[in-house]
Amino acid sequence: SLVLVIACANVANLLLARAAAREQEMSVRAALGADRRRIMRQLLTESGLLAFLGAALGLLFAKGVLQVVTVLAGDNMPRTAEIGLDPRVLLFSGLVAALTGVLFGLAPAWYASRANLQSKLKGAGRGATPNRAGLRQGLVIGEVALTFVLLIGAGLLLVSFHRLLEVNPGFVEDRVLTFHLNLPTGRYKTDEQQVLFYQTLRERLRALPGVQSASLVSQVPLHEGGWNMRFLIEGRPEPPPYLQPSLEFHLIAPDYFKTMGIPLLQGRDFAEQDNREHLQDGAAANDWGARLNSIIIDEDFARRYWPNENPLGQRVRLPWGEPGKQPIVTVVGEIGRASCRERV
């Protein structure tokens, strides 16, 4: 909006200068019978046409830039194929162009229509009138003021961006390669087949030259996803369902924290005793939730729910399924803050 107002003030200044150069022309038109309204209508038509031409050039420029952006983005930006010009935005741009054309062309048209017929026809009074000079000076002052506001806002934005870059995300972001895959259900029908595939994949990735560590995770940090569920802390009174706290949890494989550079503050990482071969008694074949037995929490989670206690060994119950068969998991480790919400 500030850039638009500054540009319109520039155009208004140019129109005022052009109106000063056309005063004798306007005087001749008035002498030939044109009244003030017709002169103003002509000048407003010219300014409106100028505004629409500017909007059309901006539209062509935006279309070209979008094509360049979509080509450069490629697969690095999601939903690239959906990027385009919105008809509602185009309508809004047309209305803004018409409004600015009329608004900023009104003052030049008004001053041009008030030309002194006798003095202009005699060739006198070619200098700018005090009123017009005052208006042009006011526009320049307004432009400078808006420019300072724009510069200050841009400076604050750069400072905020610099501070954001200095924030420790809680994990390493360089020399880490991530990729996402979905197994075809037709080939990997059972959970055991999928687990075997991921285990083989992890072992082969570790064997690649230059690879220091490899692991698996259901969703990397700072990305939307994960599962949200309610939980209860064993040994504490059970609150009503609408007051039960919730957490966001992700499934990971061993060595995930080592791979991502997330510090393990205390406890241990996941090990083989936490895998599917050590199910809880009575777990159904497809009831993967009942197979959970260990969790690792971050320091924010520990500070919130065990502020004066050691979280290791604490038990958390996940209230799904029938009473008495709900999975109970044990906290086996605590990690540093991983730039996420309460992660398990």
Long-range contacts (C-beta under 8 A, 24 or more apart in sequence): 2-146, 2-149, 2-150, 2-153, 3-150, 4-96, 4-100, 5-142, 5-146, 6-143, 6-146, 6-147, 6-150, 8-100, 8-103, 8-104, 9-104, 9-139, 9-140, 9-142, 9-143, 9-146, 10-143, 11-47, 11-50, 11-104, 12-104, 12-105, 12-107, 12-108, 12-139, 13-136, 13-139, 13-140, 15-43, 15-47, 15-104, 15-105, 15-108, 16-107, 16-108, 16-111, 16-132, 16-135, 16-136, 16-139, 17-136, 18-108, 19-43, 19-108, 19-109, 19-111, 19-112, 19-132, 20-128, 20-132, 22-112, 23-112, 23-115, 23-120, 23-125, 23-126, 24-115, 24-120, 24-121, 24-123, 26-112, 26-113, 26-115, 26-120, 27-115, 27-116, 27-117, 27-120, 27-121, 28-121, 30-115, 30-117, 31-117, 31-121, 36-113, 36-114, 37-113, 39-109, 39-112, 39-113, 40-109, 40-110, 40-112, 40-113, 43-105, 43-108, 43-109, 43-112, 43-113, 44-101, 44-102, 44-105, 44-106, 44-109, 46-105, 47-101, 47-102, 47-104, 47-105, 47-108, 47-109, 48-98, 48-101, 48-102, 48-105, 49-101, 50-101, 50-105, 51-97, 51-98, 51-100, 51-101, 51-105, 52-94, 52-97, 52-98, 52-101, 54-97, 55-93, 55-94, 55-96, 55-97, 58-93, 59-85, 59-90, 59-93, 107-135, 111-135, 169-221, 169-222, 169-338, 169-339, 170-221, 170-262, 170-336, 170-337, 170-338, 170-339, 170-340, 171-221, 171-260, 171-261, 171-262, 171-338, 171-339, 172-260, 172-261, 176-259, 176-260, 176-261, 178-220, 191-276, 191-286, 191-288, 195-276, 198-253, 202-253, 213-255, 213-258, 213-259, 214-255, 214-259, 215-252, 215-253, 215-254, 215-255, 215-256, 215-258, 215-259, 215-260, 216-252, 216-253, 216-256, 217-250, 217-251, 217-252, 217-253, 217-256, 218-250, 218-251, 218-252, 219-250, 221-260, 221-338, 221-339, 221-340, 222-339, 222-340, 225-250, 226-250, 226-343, 229-318, 229-320, 230-318, 230-319, 231-316, 231-317, 231-318, 231-319, 232-316, 232-317, 232-318, 232-319, 233-305, 233-314, 233-315, 233-316, 233-317, 234-314, 234-315, 234-316, 234-317, 234-328, 235-315, 244-319, 245-305, 247-301, 247-341, 247-342, 247-343, 247-344, 248-340, 248-341, 248-342, 248-343, 248-344, 249-295, 249-343, 249-344, 250-343, 250-344, 257-296, 257-335, 260-338, 262-335, 262-336, 262-338, 263-335, 263-336, 264-333, 264-334, 264-335, 264-336, 265-299, 265-334, 265-335, 265-336, 266-310, 266-312, 266-333, 266-334, 267-296, 267-312, 267-331, 267-332, 267-333, 267-334, 268-332, 268-333, 269-296, 269-333, 270-294, 270-296, 270-332, 270-333, 274-332, 280-327, 282-325, 287-321, 289-318, 289-320, 289-321, 289-327, 290-321, 290-325, 290-327, 291-327, 292-318, 292-327, 292-329, 293-327, 293-329, 293-330, 294-329, 294-330, 294-331, 294-332, 295-329, 295-330, 295-331, 295-332, 295-344, 296-331, 296-332, 296-333, 296-334, 296-335, 296-344, 297-331, 297-333, 297-334, 297-335, 297-342, 297-343, 297-344, 298-334, 298-335, 298-336, 298-337, 298-338, 298-340, 298-342, 298-343, 299-334, 299-335, 299-336, 299-337, 300-337, 300-342, 301-342, 301-343, 301-344, 302-334, 304-342
